Amino acid sequence: MSMTATDSEHVLLDVRDLNVSFDSPDGVVEAVRNVSFKLDQGRTLGIVGESGSGKSVSTQSIVGLVQGARISGQARFDGRDLLMLAQPELRAIRGPGIAMIFQNPMSCLHPLYPVGWQIMEMIRAHQSVSRSQARLRAIELLGQVGIPRPDVRVDDYPHQYSGGMLQRAMIAMAIALNPRVLIADEPTTALDVTVQAQILRLLRHIQEQFGTAIIMITHDLGVVSEIADDVMVMYAGRAMEQASREALLRRPRHPYTQGLLRSRPQADSLGRALTSIPGQPPSLIAGARGCPFQPRCTQAISRCATDMPPLAVLAADGNDPHRSACWLTQAEDAP
């Protein structure tokens, strides 16, 4: 995302030309194709797109959580390329360096162990502390994320927590080691709007308190508008648009981003059918030509069917690096 020579020292994560592919009975699935982004200290990058757009795979692959994939490119964190590290080295980074909050905490928390015990074990896996010290830290963390009576609820099992409390417990586990980067993968999808707002406020508070950099993965541009500083819109494994939050919401340039914004529920839309983008996302089997959004795009030109446009900086936005992978918008900005 946006970066100048004067602030390059603030870049925590620098991903360049990331490609992730899988073998399947039908051919090679290109889940992520030539994706690049930067994450600065203390900022939030929102990665948005429909299901299957490559949002989760792009982030999970750089920390070694995608099995059976071919991965290429670079992902530099703290002076090291994560894609070149062995699993033991990545495990040492996961937690104190880069932590993750997953969409479904019930799939990540073991049902047979108390929530507090699981937080304690994660702490002790990375720090030389006694069990009593880890327990005190777990109680402190549960209190920080808003769990009531944390000294009591620390011994409760996952099934005794509500959905919102489980997500808070996952956040407590993720921030236990004060990570420099926090990847939140659809953390509010299954929550009602009230709890969703509470979780977003909690993440902002954590960022303000610790200077944590956050990657927020979501299909909801409403969440992006609440928390992100910069935004990357993905479709069919590619980055289609990158801009600051203000620029993207004020003047979206890619037809796909415009379609996502039109699909957002509005305050005056009660009782009316929501606007949707016609068609379905394409197959990710290797060999497709042209822009992957072309079959669903109402603004497509003939070149879209044969050539994939590069992710280019739009001249109309001057020094603000607003990028769009669209022949039409690039033609509009041509001198």
GULUM-515667 format. One record per residue (C-alpha): x, y, z; residue in one letter. Coordinates in Angstrom, 2 decimals, always signed. Layout:
REM GULUM-515667
u/v/w/r
X/Y/Z/a .
...
//
This chain:
REM GULUM-515667
u/v/w/r
+0.00/+0.00/+0.00/m .
+1.06/+3.63/+0.23/s .
+4.68/+4.15/+1.12/m .
+7.40/+6.69/+0.43/t .
+11.15/+6.55/+0.87/a .
+10.89/+8.48/+4.12/t .
+8.60/+5.99/+5.84/d .
+9.99/+2.69/+4.53/s .
+11.37/+1.93/+7.98/e .
+7.77/+1.65/+9.26/h .
+6.90/-1.25/+6.90/v .
+6.42/-4.40/+8.96/l .
+5.27/-6.77/+6.23/l .
+6.23/-6.45/+2.58/d .
+4.61/-9.02/+0.26/v .
+5.68/-9.04/-3.37/r .
+4.44/-11.10/-6.33/d .
+2.79/-13.75/-4.15/l .
+1.52/-16.79/-6.05/n .
-0.26/-19.75/-4.47/v .
-1.46/-22.74/-6.49/s .
-2.83/-26.22/-5.81/f .
-3.07/-29.39/-7.88/d .
-6.58/-30.70/-8.47/s .
-8.14/-33.44/-10.62/p .
-9.22/-30.74/-13.09/d .
-5.86/-29.00/-13.29/g .
-3.79/-26.43/-11.40/v .
-5.86/-24.07/-9.26/v .
-4.26/-20.62/-9.15/e .
-5.65/-19.39/-5.83/a .
-3.45/-16.28/-5.60/v .
-1.78/-14.60/-8.55/r .
+0.91/-11.90/-8.41/n .
-0.41/-10.19/-5.28/v .
+1.71/-7.49/-3.63/s .
+0.98/-5.32/-0.60/f .
+2.67/-3.56/+2.30/k .
+1.57/-3.23/+5.90/l .
+2.89/-0.30/+7.93/d .
+3.37/-0.17/+11.67/q .
+0.21/+0.86/+13.52/g .
-2.01/+0.78/+10.42/r .
-4.83/-1.48/+9.27/t .
-5.01/-3.02/+5.81/l .
-8.45/-4.24/+4.79/g .
-8.50/-7.11/+2.28/i .
-11.99/-7.41/+0.83/v .
-13.72/-9.59/-1.75/g .
-16.23/-12.36/-2.27/e .
-15.71/-15.92/-1.03/s .
-13.01/-17.65/-3.06/g .
-11.23/-14.42/-3.99/s .
-7.98/-15.50/-2.31/g .
-8.17/-13.27/+0.78/k .
-7.51/-15.93/+3.39/s .
-5.11/-18.02/+1.30/v .
-2.92/-14.99/+0.60/s .
-2.36/-14.31/+4.30/t .
-2.32/-17.86/+5.64/q .
+0.23/-18.93/+3.04/s .
+2.82/-16.40/+4.18/i .
+2.80/-17.77/+7.73/v .
+2.92/-21.43/+6.73/g .
-0.71/-22.37/+7.38/l .
-1.56/-23.61/+3.87/v .
-0.71/-27.24/+3.23/q .
-0.05/-28.85/-0.13/g .
+0.39/-25.60/-2.05/a .
+3.08/-24.28/-4.34/r .
+4.01/-20.82/-3.09/i .
+6.33/-18.30/-4.71/s .
+7.19/-14.63/-4.29/g .
+8.46/-12.79/-1.23/q .
+6.99/-11.96/+2.17/a .
+9.53/-9.99/+4.18/r .
+8.92/-9.58/+7.90/f .
+11.51/-8.30/+10.35/d .
+14.24/-8.58/+7.72/g .
+13.47/-12.19/+6.77/r .
+11.54/-13.72/+3.89/d .
+8.82/-15.83/+5.53/l .
+8.46/-17.95/+2.40/l .
+12.04/-19.17/+2.79/m .
+11.71/-20.25/+6.43/l .
+11.24/-23.80/+7.68/a .
+8.19/-24.69/+9.78/q .
+10.05/-24.54/+13.14/p .
+11.15/-20.97/+12.32/e .
+7.61/-20.02/+11.28/l .
+6.18/-21.47/+14.48/r .
+8.52/-19.23/+16.46/a .
+7.17/-16.20/+14.57/i .
+3.51/-17.16/+14.85/r .
+2.35/-15.67/+18.13/g .
+4.95/-13.10/+19.16/p .
+5.51/-11.81/+15.61/g .
+2.34/-12.49/+13.63/i .
-0.87/-13.72/+15.28/a .
-4.17/-14.74/+13.73/m .
-7.83/-14.48/+14.70/i .
-9.95/-16.95/+12.77/f .
-13.58/-16.70/+11.71/q .
-14.86/-19.64/+13.72/n .
-13.36/-19.81/+17.22/p .
-15.13/-23.11/+17.94/m .
-12.94/-24.75/+15.30/s .
-9.80/-23.38/+16.95/c .
-10.56/-23.88/+20.64/l .
-10.50/-27.46/+21.94/h .
-13.90/-28.35/+23.42/p .
-12.40/-30.56/+26.17/l .
-10.13/-27.96/+27.76/y .
-11.00/-24.74/+29.63/p .
-10.54/-21.54/+27.64/v .
-8.05/-20.17/+30.16/g .
-5.97/-23.35/+30.07/w .
-5.64/-23.05/+26.28/q .
-4.46/-19.44/+26.58/i .
-1.99/-20.49/+29.28/m .
-0.53/-23.27/+27.15/e .
-0.02/-20.90/+24.22/m .
+1.82/-18.44/+26.50/i .
+4.01/-21.16/+27.99/r .
+4.88/-22.47/+24.51/a .
+6.67/-19.18/+23.79/h .
+7.70/-17.86/+27.22/q .
+9.49/-19.36/+30.22/s .
+6.84/-18.68/+32.85/v .
+5.28/-20.79/+35.57/s .
+1.76/-22.14/+35.31/r .
+0.55/-19.70/+37.98/s .
+2.10/-16.77/+36.12/q .
+0.49/-17.92/+32.87/a .
-2.87/-18.21/+34.63/r .
-2.63/-14.65/+35.95/l .
-1.77/-13.47/+32.43/r .
-4.75/-15.38/+30.98/a .
-7.09/-13.74/+33.51/i .
-5.62/-10.33/+32.68/e .
-6.10/-10.92/+28.94/l .
-9.70/-12.08/+29.33/l .
-10.41/-8.94/+31.33/g .
-8.75/-6.75/+28.69/q .
-11.03/-8.10/+25.96/v .
-14.15/-7.58/+28.05/g .
-14.94/-11.04/+29.42/i .
-16.94/-10.49/+32.64/p .
-15.56/-11.99/+35.86/r .
-12.40/-13.23/+34.11/p .
-11.06/-14.84/+37.29/d .
-14.08/-17.16/+37.19/v .
-14.65/-17.52/+33.43/r .
-11.00/-18.49/+32.94/v .
-11.99/-22.02/+34.01/d .
-15.05/-22.26/+31.77/d .
-15.13/-24.48/+28.69/y .
-15.77/-23.12/+25.17/p .
-19.39/-24.32/+25.15/h .
-20.06/-22.10/+28.19/q .
-19.12/-18.96/+26.22/y .
-21.45/-17.09/+23.85/s .
-20.36/-16.49/+20.25/g .
-19.18/-12.97/+21.03/g .
-17.29/-14.14/+24.11/m .
-15.59/-16.89/+22.11/l .
-14.39/-14.36/+19.57/q .
-13.08/-12.19/+22.42/r .
-11.29/-15.22/+23.86/a .
-9.66/-15.82/+20.47/m .
-8.53/-12.20/+20.41/i .
-7.14/-12.60/+23.95/a .
-5.12/-15.60/+22.80/m .
-3.91/-13.74/+19.71/a .
-2.67/-10.68/+21.65/i .
-1.19/-12.64/+24.55/a .
+2.36/-12.21/+23.26/l .
+1.88/-8.62/+22.02/n .
+2.30/-9.49/+18.32/p .
+3.51/-6.85/+15.91/r .
+1.03/-7.99/+13.23/v .
-2.50/-9.25/+13.86/l .
-4.32/-10.99/+11.01/i .
-8.09/-11.01/+11.61/a .
-9.76/-13.42/+9.18/d .
-13.50/-12.58/+9.00/e .
-13.66/-12.18/+12.81/p .
-17.15/-10.61/+12.82/t .
-18.97/-12.62/+10.14/t .
-21.05/-14.83/+12.46/a .
-21.81/-12.07/+14.97/l .
-24.80/-9.73/+15.20/d .
-24.21/-6.06/+14.44/v .
-23.98/-5.02/+18.09/t .
-21.28/-7.57/+18.94/v .
-19.56/-6.83/+15.62/q .
-19.26/-3.18/+16.59/a .
-17.84/-4.19/+19.98/q .
-15.21/-6.41/+18.36/i .
-14.15/-3.65/+15.95/l .
-13.85/-1.19/+18.84/r .
-11.75/-3.73/+20.72/l .
-9.38/-4.17/+17.77/l .
-8.99/-0.40/+17.42/r .
-8.25/-0.15/+21.16/h .
-5.60/-2.88/+20.90/i .
-4.00/-1.07/+17.99/q .
-3.94/+2.25/+19.83/e .
-2.55/+0.66/+22.99/q .
+0.17/-1.50/+21.47/f .
+0.79/-0.01/+18.00/g .
-0.23/-3.32/+16.43/t .
-0.52/-3.51/+12.65/a .
-3.72/-5.28/+11.55/i .
-4.81/-7.09/+8.41/i .
-8.60/-7.26/+8.38/m .
-9.93/-9.90/+5.96/i .
-13.61/-9.44/+5.17/t .
-16.28/-9.57/+2.49/h .
-17.97/-6.55/+4.09/d .
-17.03/-3.08/+2.93/l .
-18.94/-1.74/+5.92/g .
-16.30/-3.32/+8.20/v .
-13.56/-1.86/+5.99/v .
-15.08/+1.60/+6.30/s .
-15.03/+1.27/+10.10/e .
-11.49/+0.09/+10.70/i .
-9.17/+0.12/+7.67/a .
-6.57/+2.73/+6.72/d .
-5.76/+1.11/+3.37/d .
-7.77/-1.35/+1.27/v .
-6.95/-4.09/-1.23/m .
-9.88/-5.48/-3.23/v .
-9.34/-9.05/-4.45/m .
-11.17/-11.05/-7.09/y .
-10.32/-14.49/-8.52/a .
-6.98/-14.52/-6.71/g .
-5.86/-11.12/-7.98/r .
-5.62/-7.65/-6.53/a .
-8.11/-5.55/-8.49/m .
-7.82/-2.24/-6.66/e .
-5.61/-0.75/-3.93/q .
-6.10/+2.63/-2.31/a .
-6.52/+4.44/+0.95/s .
-9.90/+3.86/+2.58/r .
-10.99/+7.43/+1.87/e .
-10.03/+7.28/-1.81/a .
-11.60/+3.88/-2.39/l .
-14.91/+4.71/-0.73/l .
-15.08/+8.21/-2.21/r .
-14.17/+7.26/-5.78/r .
-13.90/+3.51/-6.45/p .
-12.30/+3.02/-9.84/r .
-12.60/-0.70/-10.60/h .
-16.05/-1.94/-11.75/p .
-15.83/-4.81/-9.25/y .
-15.28/-2.43/-6.33/t .
-18.16/-0.29/-7.57/q .
-20.36/-3.41/-7.64/g .
-19.39/-4.33/-4.08/l .
-20.26/-0.85/-2.88/l .
-23.65/-0.94/-4.63/r .
-24.33/-4.27/-2.92/s .
-23.99/-2.81/+0.57/r .
-27.24/-2.54/+2.55/p .
-28.30/+1.08/+2.94/q .
-30.23/+2.74/+5.73/a .
-33.18/+3.37/+3.39/d .
-33.16/-0.12/+1.78/s .
-35.54/-1.74/+4.27/l .
-38.13/-3.79/+2.40/g .
-36.26/-3.57/-0.93/r .
-34.23/-6.32/-2.59/a .
-30.48/-5.80/-2.24/l .
-28.46/-5.02/-5.36/t .
-26.12/-7.86/-6.35/s .
-23.40/-8.40/-8.93/i .
-24.81/-10.67/-11.67/p .
-23.08/-13.97/-12.40/g .
-20.62/-16.05/-10.42/q .
-16.87/-15.84/-9.72/p .
-14.84/-17.70/-12.35/p .
-12.96/-20.98/-12.12/s .
-9.40/-20.57/-10.87/l .
-8.06/-23.37/-13.08/i .
-4.90/-22.14/-14.84/a .
-5.14/-21.04/-18.44/g .
-7.94/-18.47/-18.37/a .
-7.32/-15.37/-20.48/r .
-8.22/-11.75/-19.97/g .
-9.67/-10.02/-16.94/c .
-11.43/-12.56/-14.68/p .
-14.21/-10.06/-13.93/f .
-14.99/-9.46/-17.62/q .
-17.93/-11.94/-17.84/p .
-19.74/-10.08/-15.01/r .
-18.69/-6.54/-15.94/c .
-21.21/-4.17/-17.53/t .
-18.41/-1.81/-18.60/q .
-16.12/-4.34/-20.32/a .
-14.40/-3.48/-23.56/i .
-13.10/-5.94/-26.16/s .
-9.55/-6.01/-24.76/r .
-10.85/-7.25/-21.38/c .
-11.63/-10.67/-22.88/a .
-8.07/-11.29/-24.09/t .
-5.58/-9.40/-21.89/d .
-5.28/-9.14/-18.12/m .
-4.70/-5.48/-17.21/p .
-1.82/-4.67/-14.85/p .
-2.43/-3.16/-11.43/l .
-1.46/+0.36/-12.43/a .
-1.30/+3.67/-10.58/v .
-4.03/+6.03/-11.77/l .
-2.69/+9.41/-12.78/a .
-5.86/+11.21/-11.72/a .
-5.08/+10.53/-8.06/d .
-1.70/+12.27/-8.20/g .
+0.63/+11.34/-5.34/n .
-1.93/+9.08/-3.69/d .
-1.08/+5.62/-5.06/p .
-4.57/+4.56/-6.06/h .
-4.14/+1.45/-8.22/r .
-6.64/-0.34/-10.42/s .
-6.37/-3.39/-12.68/a .
-8.83/-2.22/-15.33/c .
-8.27/-1.25/-18.96/w .
-11.21/+1.15/-18.86/l .
-10.04/+3.19/-15.86/t .
-6.48/+3.24/-17.17/q .
-7.74/+4.54/-20.51/a .
-9.74/+7.24/-18.70/e .
-6.60/+8.41/-16.89/d .
-4.33/+8.30/-19.95/a .
-2.84/+11.72/-20.87/p .
//
